[in-house]
């Protein structure tokens, strides 16, 4: 009965959308990379770097939207490095991705200590505030559940629509998908596989950084170590869960967010007094792994994913 009461509460669904937002940004970013044939394991570190860069820009005096732009550009910079090392040089995407994660994470931590050497607790910024939508935010149940979010949450859902439209309704999307499926066909059309893949990694990494920036600029209003807390690795799993399709990946992000929001509330019930809290923390990840196993068996991996391509190869 307690679970049913939770599921029927508007605050629960509002929390689901809020928790899902950074996952949506980062998942769409990873999906773009992988659709072009590049596995980006730098996602965890890029999210950390984006979280710090956006927060620090706002703390230094820039506005929220300029701060989000700083986070985007930071992610694109790490994406350019990743793309340069993996696409024209053909280095291992696994090794480079993990190296980017370590580089981006340590760079953010070092910059934090360098910028705020004597701060004992993270300074707070004024984050994005919930947007009041006339006529919708005042609706019973749905107003609180769906229309009491910040602008970044709405931007996250708009990103899914934009990515889907670009991938399946534009020549650019066709070229990007072909780069991950049959790069020789892209070259036969006179296009550069290298440019498409590097551009995809840069764009995808920018979205990953925006996912990190959501945490500091919309969710927590400050930066602290370990705040990304494995979300990047979850996003890689969500891409597989969604079979490399934006709509299905969105469903996966919402499911994980739902599990996470539910376990937080279950800890506050009498059930939480009888069961160690670690069990509740484990539930979203365990259920996500189960869903991933079930869905990935039917997923069609991009044919050229993680396959280096040199001009003239057939």
C-alpha positions as CSV (number, residue, x, y, z in Angstrom):
1,X,0.0,0.0,0.0
2,X,2.9,2.3,0.8
3,X,4.4,1.7,-2.6
4,X,1.1,2.5,-4.3
5,X,0.7,5.7,-2.3
6,X,4.2,6.7,-3.5
7,X,3.5,5.9,-7.1
8,X,0.3,7.9,-7.0
9,X,1.9,11.0,-5.6
10,X,2.7,14.0,-7.8
11,X,6.0,14.7,-5.9
12,X,7.2,11.2,-6.9
13,X,6.7,11.9,-10.6
14,X,8.3,15.3,-10.3
15,X,11.3,13.7,-8.8
16,X,11.5,11.1,-11.6
17,X,11.7,13.9,-14.2
18,X,14.3,15.7,-12.2
19,X,16.5,12.7,-11.6
20,X,16.2,11.6,-15.3
21,X,17.2,15.0,-16.7
22,X,21.0,14.7,-16.4
23,X,20.8,11.1,-17.6
24,X,18.9,12.2,-20.7
25,X,21.5,14.8,-21.6
26,X,24.4,12.4,-21.2
27,X,22.6,9.4,-22.8
28,X,21.8,11.4,-25.9
29,X,25.4,12.5,-26.1
30,X,26.7,8.9,-25.8
31,X,24.1,7.8,-28.4
32,X,25.4,10.3,-30.9
33,X,28.9,9.2,-30.4
34,X,28.1,5.5,-30.7
35,X,25.8,6.0,-33.7
36,X,28.9,7.5,-35.5
37,X,31.0,4.5,-34.6
38,X,32.8,5.8,-31.5
39,X,32.4,4.4,-28.0
40,X,33.0,7.3,-25.6
41,X,34.0,5.9,-22.2
42,X,35.1,9.4,-21.2
43,X,31.5,10.2,-20.3
44,X,31.9,10.0,-16.5
45,X,34.8,12.4,-16.4
46,X,33.2,14.7,-19.0
47,X,30.1,15.0,-16.8
48,X,32.3,15.9,-13.8
49,X,34.2,18.5,-15.9
50,X,30.9,20.0,-17.1
51,X,29.5,20.1,-13.6
52,X,32.5,22.0,-12.3
53,X,32.9,24.3,-15.3
54,X,29.3,25.4,-15.4
55,X,29.2,25.9,-11.6
56,X,32.5,27.8,-11.5
57,X,31.5,30.1,-14.3
58,X,28.3,31.1,-12.5
59,X,30.2,31.4,-9.2
60,X,32.7,33.7,-11.0
61,X,29.9,36.0,-12.0
62,X,28.5,34.7,-15.3
63,X,24.8,34.1,-15.6
64,X,23.2,30.6,-15.6
65,X,22.8,30.3,-19.4
66,X,26.4,31.5,-20.1
67,X,27.5,29.1,-17.4
68,X,25.7,26.3,-19.3
69,X,27.5,27.3,-22.5
70,X,30.8,27.1,-20.7
71,X,30.0,23.6,-19.6
72,X,29.0,22.7,-23.2
73,X,32.3,24.1,-24.6
74,X,34.3,22.3,-21.9
75,X,32.7,19.0,-22.9
76,X,33.3,19.7,-26.6
77,X,37.0,20.3,-25.8
78,X,37.4,16.9,-24.2
79,X,35.4,15.4,-27.0
80,X,37.8,16.9,-29.5
81,X,40.7,15.3,-27.7
82,X,38.9,12.0,-27.6
83,X,38.0,12.2,-31.3
84,X,41.5,13.2,-32.3
85,X,43.1,10.2,-30.6
86,X,40.6,7.6,-31.6
87,X,39.5,8.6,-35.1
88,X,42.5,9.7,-37.2
89,X,45.1,8.0,-34.9
90,X,43.0,4.9,-34.4
91,X,44.0,4.4,-30.8
92,X,41.9,2.1,-28.6
93,X,38.6,3.7,-27.8
94,X,38.5,1.9,-24.4
95,X,41.9,3.1,-23.3
96,X,41.4,6.7,-24.6
97,X,37.9,6.9,-23.0
98,X,39.1,5.8,-19.6
99,X,42.1,8.2,-19.9
100,X,39.7,11.1,-20.7
101,X,37.6,10.2,-17.7
102,X,40.6,10.3,-15.4
103,X,42.0,13.5,-17.0
104,X,38.7,15.3,-16.9
105,X,37.9,14.3,-13.4
106,X,41.3,15.1,-12.0
107,X,41.4,18.4,-13.9
108,X,38.1,19.4,-12.3
109,X,39.3,18.5,-8.8
110,X,42.6,20.2,-9.3
111,X,40.9,23.4,-10.6
112,X,38.5,23.3,-7.7
113,X,41.4,23.1,-5.1
114,X,43.3,25.8,-7.0
115,X,40.4,28.2,-7.3
116,X,39.1,27.7,-3.7
117,X,42.1,26.6,-1.7
118,X,40.8,27.5,1.8
119,X,37.1,26.7,1.4
120,X,35.9,23.9,3.7
121,X,32.4,23.5,2.3
122,X,31.4,24.1,-1.4
123,X,30.0,27.6,-2.0
124,X,26.5,27.7,-3.3
125,X,25.1,29.5,-6.4
126,X,21.6,30.6,-7.3
127,X,20.5,27.7,-9.5
128,X,17.8,27.5,-12.1
129,X,14.4,27.9,-10.6
130,X,11.2,26.0,-11.6
131,X,9.4,27.6,-14.5
132,X,5.8,28.5,-13.9
133,X,3.7,27.8,-17.0
134,X,0.4,29.7,-16.9
135,X,-2.5,27.3,-17.1
136,X,-0.4,24.2,-16.8
137,X,1.6,24.6,-13.6
138,X,-1.6,25.1,-11.7
139,X,-3.3,21.9,-12.8
140,X,-4.2,19.4,-10.0
141,X,-1.6,16.6,-9.8
142,X,-0.2,17.2,-13.4
143,X,0.9,20.7,-12.5
144,X,3.2,19.6,-9.8
145,X,4.2,16.3,-11.4
146,X,5.0,17.6,-14.9
147,X,5.1,21.4,-15.0
148,X,7.1,22.4,-11.9
149,X,10.5,21.7,-13.4
150,X,13.4,24.0,-14.2
151,X,14.2,25.1,-17.8
152,X,17.0,22.5,-18.0
153,X,14.6,19.6,-17.6
154,X,12.4,20.9,-20.4
155,X,15.6,21.4,-22.5
156,X,16.6,17.7,-21.8
157,X,13.4,16.4,-23.2
158,X,13.6,18.8,-26.2
159,X,17.1,17.4,-26.8
160,X,15.6,13.9,-27.3
161,X,13.3,15.3,-29.9
162,X,16.1,17.3,-31.6
163,X,18.4,14.3,-31.7
164,X,15.7,12.0,-33.1
165,X,14.8,14.5,-35.8
166,X,18.4,15.1,-36.8
167,X,19.3,11.4,-36.9
168,X,16.3,10.3,-38.9
169,X,15.1,13.3,-40.8
170,X,18.2,15.1,-42.0
171,X,21.1,14.4,-44.4
172,X,23.5,15.0,-41.5
173,X,21.8,12.3,-39.5
174,X,21.9,9.9,-42.4
175,X,25.7,10.6,-42.8
176,X,26.3,10.2,-39.1
177,X,24.4,6.9,-38.9
178,X,26.2,5.6,-42.0
179,X,29.6,6.5,-40.4
180,X,28.7,4.0,-37.7
181,X,27.3,1.4,-40.0
182,X,29.2,1.5,-43.3
183,X,31.9,4.2,-43.3
184,X,33.1,3.2,-46.8
185,X,29.7,4.2,-48.2
186,X,30.1,7.6,-46.6
187,X,33.5,8.1,-48.2
188,X,32.0,7.0,-51.6
189,X,29.6,9.9,-51.3
190,X,32.6,12.3,-51.0
191,X,32.2,12.9,-47.3
192,X,34.8,12.7,-44.6
193,X,34.3,9.9,-42.1
194,X,37.0,11.5,-39.9
195,X,35.2,14.8,-39.8
196,X,31.8,13.3,-39.1
197,X,33.1,11.1,-36.3
198,X,35.1,13.8,-34.6
199,X,32.1,16.2,-34.9
200,X,29.8,13.6,-33.4
201,X,32.1,13.0,-30.5
202,X,32.4,16.7,-29.8
203,X,28.7,17.3,-30.0
204,X,28.0,14.2,-27.9
205,X,30.6,15.2,-25.3
206,X,29.0,18.7,-25.1
207,X,25.7,17.1,-24.2
208,X,27.4,14.9,-21.6
209,X,28.9,18.0,-20.0
210,X,25.4,19.7,-19.9
211,X,24.2,16.6,-18.0
212,X,26.9,17.2,-15.4
213,X,26.1,20.9,-15.3
214,X,22.5,20.1,-14.5
215,X,23.6,18.6,-11.2
216,X,25.4,21.8,-10.1
217,X,23.1,24.4,-11.7
218,X,19.7,22.9,-11.2
219,X,19.8,20.0,-8.7
220,X,22.4,20.7,-6.0
221,X,23.5,24.4,-6.6
222,X,27.1,23.5,-5.6
223,X,29.9,21.3,-6.7
224,X,31.3,18.5,-4.6
225,X,33.5,15.5,-5.3
226,X,31.8,12.3,-6.4
227,X,28.6,14.1,-7.3
228,X,28.3,12.4,-10.7
229,X,28.5,9.0,-8.8
230,X,28.5,6.6,-11.7
231,X,25.7,8.3,-13.8
232,X,28.0,8.3,-16.8
233,X,28.4,4.5,-16.7
234,X,24.6,4.1,-16.3
235,X,24.1,6.3,-19.5
236,X,26.3,3.9,-21.5
237,X,24.0,1.1,-20.4
238,X,20.9,3.1,-21.3
239,X,22.2,3.5,-24.8
240,X,22.3,-0.3,-25.1
241,X,18.9,-0.6,-23.4
242,X,17.4,1.8,-25.9
243,X,18.9,-0.1,-28.9
244,X,20.7,3.1,-30.0
245,X,17.4,4.8,-30.5
246,X,16.6,8.2,-28.7
247,X,13.0,7.3,-27.8
248,X,13.8,4.0,-26.2
249,X,16.8,5.4,-24.5
250,X,14.5,8.1,-23.0
251,X,12.3,5.4,-21.6
252,X,15.3,3.7,-20.1
253,X,16.4,6.9,-18.4
254,X,12.9,7.4,-16.9
255,X,12.8,3.8,-15.7
256,X,16.1,4.2,-13.9
257,X,15.0,7.5,-12.4
258,X,11.8,5.9,-11.3
259,X,13.6,3.2,-9.5
260,X,15.9,5.7,-7.9
261,X,13.1,8.0,-6.8
262,X,11.2,5.0,-5.4
263,X,14.1,3.7,-3.3
264,X,14.7,7.1,-1.8
265,X,11.1,7.2,-0.6
266,X,11.0,3.6,0.6
267,X,13.9,4.4,2.9
268,X,11.6,6.8,4.7
269,X,8.8,4.2,5.3
270,X,8.6,1.6,8.1
271,X,10.1,-0.8,5.6
272,X,13.3,1.3,5.6
273,X,13.7,0.6,9.3
274,X,13.9,-3.1,8.8
275,X,16.1,-3.3,5.7
276,X,19.7,-1.9,5.4
277,X,19.7,1.3,3.3
278,X,22.4,-0.2,1.1
279,X,19.8,-2.6,-0.3
280,X,17.6,0.3,-1.4
281,X,20.6,2.0,-3.0
282,X,21.3,-1.2,-4.9
283,X,17.8,-1.7,-6.3
284,X,17.9,0.8,-9.2
285,X,21.2,-0.6,-10.4
286,X,20.2,-4.2,-10.0
287,X,16.9,-3.6,-11.9
288,X,18.7,-1.7,-14.6
289,X,21.2,-4.5,-15.1
290,X,18.2,-7.0,-15.4
291,X,16.5,-4.7,-17.9
292,X,19.7,-4.3,-19.9
293,X,20.2,-8.0,-20.1
294,X,16.7,-8.6,-21.4
295,X,16.7,-5.8,-23.9
296,X,20.3,-6.1,-25.2
297,X,19.7,-9.6,-26.5
298,X,17.6,-8.1,-29.3
299,X,19.6,-4.9,-29.8
300,X,21.4,-4.3,-33.1
301,X,24.8,-2.8,-32.5
302,X,26.0,-0.3,-35.1
303,X,28.1,-2.4,-37.4
304,X,31.2,-0.2,-37.4
305,X,31.1,0.7,-33.6
306,X,34.7,0.8,-32.2
307,X,36.1,-0.1,-35.7
308,X,38.8,2.4,-36.8
309,X,38.5,3.6,-40.4
310,X,41.2,4.8,-42.7
311,X,40.6,6.5,-45.9
312,X,40.5,4.1,-48.8
313,X,39.6,1.0,-46.6
314,X,37.0,-1.3,-47.9
